[in-house]
Amino acid sequence: MVTIKLYLDTRYSTDDNLTPLKMVFTHKRTTALLPLGVKLLPSQWDAKKQSVINHPQKEQINAFLLERRATISNILMRMTSDGELLGLSVTEVKNKVMEELSPKSDRSIMFLYRFEKYILQCKAERTKDIYQSTLNKVCAFDSNASSLRFEDISKEWLRRFDRWMADAHESSINTRSIHMRNIRAVFNDAIDNGITSAYPFRKFKIKNEATVKRALHVEELRRLFSMDVEPWMQRYVDCFKLSFMLIGINLADLLTLEKDSMHLDRLQYHRKKTHRLYDIKVERESMELIEKYKGRGRLLSWGEGRSSYRSFLMQMDKYLKRLNEGNDGSLNFSVPLTTYVARHSWASIAASIDIPIDTISHALGHGLGNRTTAIYIDFDMKKVDEANRKVLDWVLYEKR
């Protein structure tokens, strides 16, 4: 059963302390929020009575809220009676109600509708999550998001949105740039499909800043790999080590690989993020760890018996962080230990022993610098195999 109620979302407010009023949909213990285009001061809302107070236009606003609530209730009753809500998540229910509230002919040209449609087209679940995060922020920032047209999103709107993210969430420049690039991607898609000609990014520059170094020095890698840790923590160190020895394989891929990904001494798989085909020679040191932690159905046991591989990654990041914190409060390593550090470290070590940049790029799955040329060149995988062997010999045995 889907229930609804009004909710003043005080998590987000403007400079004058106005906060958006939203309709909360609750279904199967999960919720979704629908902005109503109304902003109030906290003192102007009575949550218990679900009504506006102390506002010069309280009669008009309360009348609108009663009408909107009755309309939504009628839509939900009809959909429930017709069986349209069976098996739907609360977000899907909210979206169906939104379609009823706004004519589909109008919705097809609305920014929010196109954004939601764009998310559905994303293949990777992680990509969908990132775009959904951007959409959530847009809705939190602009209480009229559901009625935004592409033409309403101007250079000034983008500036205010960027400033709101910085002030409300203390987001880094690079984090904010991800959300801006996501919005730009939706604009580009709408332009390609003839939905709009508006494009505020001609005048709005997306800012970026240099990222913090995330690679360990060779001495630090040797120290990490030889650390005396508790038995239950050893698997996290070994997982980091295996990721490094497999040329910085992404943990989302490593933990979900099936046994048939192994072909003799080579690992072949498509990366979840880019869908690019990888073909990595499994050196004997890597094979030893794979045998040590071999799974029943999957290549490794780490990814089995879990609802999601992410639970393992969260635990791994937690315990890697603990390894980096000395008892005296000092840091054991020059960078925070995370699952991503293995990939960065492999590239950094390879460069330090004079592996050609084209080989490093191809090993990491970036391809050759010139994309057109890359189509016609069958890059010699032997170069990548030799590069990885040199990296392992240098890190594990100090041999160059």
N, C-alpha and C positions, 0 to 999 in steps of 0.2 A: 504494500500500500504506500502511495506517495502522499506525504503531507507537506504543507507549505506554511510559512509564517514570515513576517517582516523582520528585518534585522538591520540595525544601524552599524555599519562596518567601521568601527572606530580605529581599526588598524591603519587606515589610510585617511589622511586629511589634507586639506589645502592650507596655504599660509594663514588664512583667516579662520582656521579650525573647523571648516565645514567638512562633514563626512558623508559618504554615500549611503543611501538607503537601498537595501536590496531584498529581493524575495529569495528565501532559502527553501530549496527543495530537499526533502529528506526521504531516502529510499534505501532499505536494507542497511541501515546504520551508516550510510554515507550521504554526503551533502553536495549540492551544487548551488551557486549563487547567480541570480539574474539581476543585473543593475536596472533600476527603475527610472533613472534620470532625475532623481531628487537628492539634494544635499541639504543637510541640517546641522545645526549645532547640537552637541550631546544634550544640552539642556532643553532642546525643543522636541525631544522624543521620549514618549512613555512606552517602554518595552512591554510592561505588563498589560496595558490597555491597547497596545498596538496602534497608537494614534499620535498625531502631531499635536504639540502643545506650545504655548508661548511663541507662536509664529504669526506674523501679520496676515498670512494667507493660509492659516491652518484649516479653515473650512473647505477651501478649494482643493488643497492637497489631500485632506482626508477623504474627500469625495472621490478624487482620482484613485486613491489607494483602495477604497472600497470597490470601485468599479473594476480595477485591474485584478484585485484578488478574486472577485466573483467570476470574472472572465476566465482566469486561469483555472479556478476550481471547476467550472463547467467543462473546460477543455479536458482536464484530467478525468472527470467523471465519464465523459463520452469515450475517451481513449481507453479507459479501464473497461468500460462496458463492451467495447468493440474488440477487446483483447490486443490492442496495439502496443501495450506497455510490457507485455510478457517478455522476459529475458533481457530487458533493456537496463543499462546502468543508469544511475541518477543523472549523469551528464547528458546521456542520450535522451532521457525523458525531458530534461530542460530544453535541449535543442529542438525537440519536436514541438514543444509548447511555443518556443520562439518563432518557429515556422508558421504556426497558426496565428500568432499575434501580428506578424508582418506578412503581407502578400508576397508569394514566392517570386513574382516578377520584379518586385522591388528588392527582395533579399539577394537576388543573384548579382546585383551590382554593389552590395554593401561590403565594406571592408571586413567586418567580423565574419560574415558568411564566407567570403573568399579565403580568409585566413584558416577557418575551420576546414574548408574543403582542401586547402593546400596541405594541412596536417595529415589528412586521410590519405594523401598521395605519397607521403613519405614511407619508404620501405622499412628502414631500420627503426626499431622501437625506441632506441635511445635518441634518435633524431626527432621522433615524434614528441618525446618528453621535453626536449629542449625548446621546440617550437611552441608546445603547450605552455611552458613556463613563460615565454614571451607574451603569449596571448593572455595569460592570467594577469600579468603585470599591466598590460594595456587596459584590461577591464577594471583593475583596481585603481589605476590612475585616472581614467576617464569614465565617469558614471554614465555617460551617454554613448559608450562604446558600441552598443548594439545598433545605434542609429547612425554611426559614422559612415560617411561616404569617403571614397578615396580622395576626393577634392577637399574634404575637411581636414585632412592630415597635411598640414603645411610645414614649412621650415620652422615656424614659431612653435607649432604643436610638438615637433620633434625635439626642439630645444627644451620646452617645458617638461616633456616626458623624460629626457635625459637628466635634467636637474632634479626632477622628482625621484628618480631612481637613486641618484647620488645622495640626496638628502634623507629620503625615507629608509633606504636600505644600506647606505654606505657602500654601494657596489663599486668595485674597481672599474677603471676605465675600460679594461679589456672585457670584463663581464658585460658592461653596458653596451660595448660595441657588438657583442654577439647578438643581443636583442635587436639592435638597430639593423644589423645585417639580415636578420630574420624578417623584419618588417620590409626591408628593401627587396628581399627575395619574393615576397608576396606581391609587391608592387610590380616587379618585373614579370611575374606570372600573369597578373591581371592585364598588363600592357600587351603581352604576347597573345592573350586571348581576346583582345579588343574590348575589354571591360572599361578601361580608362586610359586617358592620355596624361593624367596628372603624374608628376614625378618630383617630389620635394627634395630628393637626394641630389639633384643637379646643383643645389645651393647649400645643402647641409652636408658637411664633411664628417664622416665617422672617424672618431679619434681612436688611436691605439697607442700603447706604450710598450717598451721593451719588456719582455717577460723575465722573471727571475730565473737564473741558472738552475737547472734541475738535474745535473749530472754529477756523479761521484768521481773523485780522482781514482786512479788505478790502485793506490795504496789503500784507499777506503774500501774499495770493492773486495780486495784481498782480506781485509780485516773483517768485513761483514760476512764473507763466505766461511771464514774460519772461527767465527765467534762461538763461544761455548754457551749455548742457550738451553733453556729447559726443553725436555722432549716434546711437549705439546706445542711449543713455539717453533720447533725446527721445521715443520712443514711450511710455515710462512716464509722462512728464510730460503728454504729449498724452492719454493714457488717463485720467489724473486730471482733466485739464481737460474732456474730453468728458463724463465722469461728472458733473462739476459742472454743465456747461451743459445736461445732460439732467435737471435737477432732482435730482441726486444718485442717479442710477440705480445700482442694485446691480451690482457688477462680475460677479457670477455670472450675472445676466441679460444684461448687455451683451455678454459674451463668447460667449454661446450663442445669440444672436438669429439667426434665419434672415433671408435677404434679403426674404422676403415679409412681414416685420414692418413694412416701410416701405410706407405708403400715401400717395403724393404727398409732402406735407411733414409727415406725422404718423407717429409711431412707436407701434405698438399691440402689446401683449404682456401675458401673464399673469406676474406675479412668481412666481418659484420658491418663495419662502418662504411667501407668503400666498395665492397663486393669485388675487390681486386683479387685475382688468383695469386696465392703465395706457394712457393715450392722451396722448402728449406731442407738442407741436408742435416740429418740428426747425428751429431758427433757422439762418440762413445760416452762422454761425460753426461750428455743430455739423456742418452738412452738408459744410463744407470738410474737416473732420477725417475724417468718414465716407468721403468720396471719396478722401482721401489714403491711408487704410488699408483700403479696401474688400476684402472677401474674395471667394473664388471661389464658395463655397456659402453661407457665413454672411455676415452683414452686415459683419463686420470680420475681417481676417486674423489678429488676435491670438488668436482662439479656434480657429484651424485648425492641423492637423498636430500635435496634442497628444493624449495619452491622456486628459488632464483639464485643464479650464480652470484648475484650482487651481495647476498648475505655473507658469502665467503670473502669477497673483496672488502666489505666494511670491516670485518674482523681483522683481515690482513693489514689494512691501513692503520687500524687501531694499535696493533701490536708492533708494527714497524715503527710507529711514532714512539712507542715505549722504548724500543731499542735505541732510539736516537737521544733519549733523555738520560744523562748520567745521574748517578745518585747525588752528586754535589750540585745539580742544577745545570751543569755544562752540557754542551751538545757533543755527541760522539762523532757526528758527521757534519760536513760543511753545508749540506742541503737537507730539508725535511725528507724523510724516507716515505715514499708513496709507491704505489704499483707502477706509476708512469716513469719513475726514475730509472728503471732498468733499460727502457728503450732509449732514453736520452743518453744514458751512460754508454751504451753500446756504440752509438754514433760518435760520441766524444772520444772514446778510446780508439775507435777506428781511425778517426782523423789524426789523433796524436801519433799514430804509428805509420802515417803517410799512406793510408788507403785512399785511392782516388775518390774525389767527391761524387763522380758519376756512379761508382760502384756502391758507395754508401747510400746514395739516393735510391738506387735500384733495390738494394737489400732491404731498405725500410718500406719499399712499396710505393715510393714517390715517382718511379719511372725516370726517364731521362729528362734533362732540362727542356729540350725542344719536343713538344708533344707530337708534332707532325713527324719528326724524324723517328721518334720512338715507335711509331706504327710500322715503319719499314725495317727497323733494326731488331733482330732477334738477339737480345742481350745475352752474352755468354754467361750462363749461370755458374760456370766453373769459377769465374772471377769472384762471385759472391761467396761460393763455398770456400775458396781460398782465403778470402777476407775474414770470414768468421773463424776459420781455423787459426789465423794469425792473431786475432783478437783474443781467443781463448788461450792460446799458448802464452801470450804476453801476460794476461791477467792471472791465469792459474799456475803457470810455471816460470814466469819471468823470462821467457824465451822470445827473442826477436829475430 
